[in-house]
Structure formats: structure tokens, C-alpha cells
């Protein structure tokens, strides 16, 4: 979890950057709106996409005082946003679909991971070469991990029984140590975390592999920004301000990767330069897809969202699919496009 000291440093950096940039709006002469933004898990290089929004003053320019904290997976993020414990969250689209069948009032307002980063990272000695090899293996996961939640759909499209994967529920920090110690065969995590695991494995002579869901047919949306329905209705200006700052930060992160990696390591120095940059590049690759260049950062297409909903509903045997309009909206987007390189 981001510490209070790190939060203060991050916000001070954002204030200083905004002051230097000379924003037209006198946001520092008035109280900024406090909001809480929840990461899905503890900060890792994929979250480097968000740090420029604070450090470069994009949040401050919108009059926002943003506190960043972490959760225990997408389901936990959704529960917290639905309960009003946080205004904004970073959660998986499939988890949002499921939440709608459980009367949890959250909506996706911007996509970030257009290509799913879901994966199962395994020890090479475990012999997992293809998805079906996960049967009978012991896989560590947090209780609300989106990788675990979508396993039924992934298993169905790859011809094996997802119920025969032995999931062990653990806290996020325990996954790496259990994998290295051989207490589990694999862990549920995003592909952007692979550089972290690989560096740890290299230190003890352990080779790791990854079964990427995207490489085996899962073409659905992954993580995006969520808000409570009440906030969406009562204060759309606030939602638009937050999404605009996020989109500006994402554009900066995608086009200024060296500086973004440096910014991230300023607040998360536990990650090496190589791990940070590789993880960031994987995250950017999941952002810079063709539909972003045509529709703008954060925009979601009806076709892919319907496929995301259908895949989730079929995987869980749900009686009824939620309406797409209840799962997402593009109405809060600022129309910011990535630079073409």
C-alpha cells in the first residue's frame, strides 16, 4: 500500500510541477477536492501508467487532491467503490460484469488494459507448457483476483476443467515467496508482473514461465477506471475531471516512458530500472491498440464489451447478462488521443 509519506511526496511533486507549468486555472488558491483512487493490488510497474497524473500536475490542474491506496484484487476494489469507501477504482471489466449481477452499482468510465494481461506464472519444473497443464496444479491467488475469476471462461475455450485447478487463497505479498519456495506451482498475476517474478527467480536459479490468457484466445477487456453510479449521476463534472487527468497521464506515460519509469521508481524504489521499464512497456502495449488511436484513450467499443459480457456470463453460468449500458459508458471521456510514433 502506498504509504502516507509517499502520498505526501507524490502530491507535493504534483503541486510543484503544476506551479512550474503555469496552469491557467488558479487551483491552488482554492481548496482541492479530495478523492480516493484504489489500485487493484500493491503498486507494481503496470501502475506506473498512473503516476504522471500526479507528478506532472494533471490531477492538481483539475482541482483534485488524490489519495492512492491499494486493494486485494478487482472484487475488493469494486466492493470499496460500491460502499462509498473510495470514489474511483482500477478494476477488471469481467469483475464489473459480475458485480452487476450482484447489485453492486459500479460503472466503467475509461479502459486502460485493452488487451488482457491476465496470466498464470509458473515454475518451469512444474511442467506447465499449455493451459490444460494447469489441471491438478496448486495456484496461489488472492480471493478477488480477476485472473482466478475468469479461469472458467479461459478453461472452457482451451478444453479443460477449470474446477480442477487447485487455487490457494493467499495475500498478494505472499505469492512471490510461495512460488520461489516451491510451495505452489504457480500464481495468478498480470503479465506485467512477470519481470518482477523473473528477477526474483533468477537470483535463486529458478526459471519461470507464463501462460498468458491473451495468447490463448481470451480477447476481452481487462482493467479500467470505475466509479459508483451515484457519483456518475450526481457529479459528472468530478468524474470527467478525474478521467481527463488519468487520460493525460496515460498519454504522457505512453510517449515518455523513460521519464515515467523514473517517476515510478522515485516512489517505488524497490523495483530495478530493468524490471520497471519492462513492466511499463507491457502495460503500454496493452493500452496502445488500434481502437485507442481511432476512439481516443479510455474509449470502449460496443462489440468488444458485448464479447466481454458474453464470455463472463457463459463462464459463470449466469442466468441473465447485465445490459452493456449498465457496465460501461464513454460519456466521461475527454477525447485525448495517443501520439503516433
Buried (B, 14 or more C-beta within 10 A) or exposed (E): EBEEEBBEBBBEBBBEBBEEEEBEEEBEEEEBBEBBBBBBBBBBBBBBBBBBBBBBBBBBBBBBBBBBBBBBBBBBBBBBBBEEBBBBBBBBBBBBBBBBBEEBBBBBBBBBBBBBBBBBBBBEEBEBEEBBBBBEBBBBBBBBBBBBBBBBBBBBBBEBEBEEBEBBEBEBEBBBEBBBEEEBBBBBBBBBBBBBBBBBBEEEEBEBBBBBBBEEEBBBBBBBBBBBBEBBEEBBEBBBBBBBBBBBBBBBBBBBBEBBBBBBBBBBEEBEEEBBBBBBBBBBBBBBBEBBEEBBBBBBBEEBBEBBBBBBBBBBEBEEBBEBEBBBBBEBBBEBBBEEE
